[in-house]
């Protein structure tokens, strides 16, 4: 008859270990690991979404410009599409978006209505100016008169960060391009339902500094995913080590006699 572990000499059990989980660490570890794995998976999904967005931007900006539509019914098809505009800027109705950075310097984005040759009006984010050029008299070179040609990309005004606070038009504090509010405050009832980021011309930088043809977005999702998956693995390893005991310990944790 084979001896039971309790009947064997202590030397026979030396080096053997057994996994014996306990209640509260298990109740903590399982949800925590699942949560970390879920966050890691979400970051992977965000990574692929961001890569697709970058590819879409680069492809559409590289394409030949098209004529501006009256309205954009499907922003998925028109977002970042390059368009060519011709019209006259309405400088007295411009809006300055505050808190904008360019190479570490604070300033504004100049958003000016452009009255197209066919009578339509749409908003053009012409680009960045420093704080010291906020007043129009300090930047006469930006107040272009007469017909101008503008090349830019279509932007969707509904894409806003959830952390951005609301505009305060009564105090002339603008943080986002809200077409409906700008139309009301500036007396522009016929504004198109999209706006345009003017592209930066080749050569030396001039104010306003327009958008670049290379997209600049934070894409740290791979690092975040690796971090969450690593934390999940580390927690599982710690849990396993904590609950692995020598086989010669009894159920109460004491040495077998």
Secondary structure by P-SEA (a helix, b strand, c coil): cccccccccccccccbbbbbbbcaaaaacaaaaaaaaaaaaaaaaaaaaaaaaaaaaaaaaaccccccccccccccccccbbbbbbbbbcccccccccccccccbbbbbbbbbbbccccbbbbbccbbbcccccccccccccccccbbbbbbbbbbccccccccccccccccccccccaaaaaaaacccccccccccccccccccccccccccbbbbbcaaaaaaaaaaaaaaaaaaaaaaaacccccccccccccc
